[in-house]
Amino acid sequence: MNTAIHNARTIAAEEQDRETRRCNVILYKVPESEADNETERKVQLYAILHNLNIGVAEEWEDDIKRMNRIGRFQDRPTP
């Protein structure tokens, strides 16, 4: 009985994890944003997704819930 409950919880957790990652988008080799605040970075991201015809709604504030940078920061050359 305990095994069946454990298996059911594991399956439910996996399905929930898949659902939360269903709409994730990973962009590779996109130039680093130099924007100072999150809103400006989200506007730049929206423009990229819109130009790729990804299907982000015009009310992108609701579509883009979170942004994470993956990888190391590259040293920027000094002007």
N, C-alpha and C positions, 0 to 999 in steps of 0.2 A: 504494500500500500504506500509506504513512504517513498519507494522508488518511483512509482507512478506519479506521485505528486511532484517529486523532484524533476522528473522528465518533463512534465507539463509546464512547470515554471521555467525550465531552461528553454524550452521551445518558445514560450511566450516572450521571454526576454530577448531571444534572437530575432523574433519577428518585430518586436518593438524597436530594436537596434536598426534593423533593415529599413523600417519605416522612417526613422529619424534621419537616416543617411540617403534616403531615396532621391532627394533633389540636390544633393551636393554637387558642386562644380569645382574642379581643380584646374587652374590655369597654370601653364608651364612656360617659363621664359618670358614672362611679362615684365617689362621694365618697372623698377621700383618706383612707387609713387613718392613724390616730394611734398605732398599735401600735409599741412600741419594738423588738421583735425579729421576725425572719423567721418564726418558728413561729406567733406570734400573727397575723401577716398572712396566712399560709397557712390558718389556721383560719378567718379571716374570708372568704377566697377560697373555701374549701371550702363554707362556708355559703351563699354567693351561688350557686355552681354547683349545689349540691344543691337549693336553692329553685327554680332555673330548670329543674330536672329534666334536667340535661345528661348525667347518667350517670356521675358520678365515684364510684368505689368507696368503700366505707366505710374501706378502708385507703388513704386519700387521700395518705399520705406517698409511696407508690409512683407515684401518678398525677400529682401535681404535682411535676414535676422542677425547673422553673425559673420564676421570675416576673420580668418586666421591666416597668418603668414606661415608658410612651411619652409624650413631651411634656414641657412645661415644668412646673416646680413653681409652684403658685400661692401668693402670699403669704397666710398665715393671719392672721386678725385676732387681736390680742392680747386675752386675756380681761380 
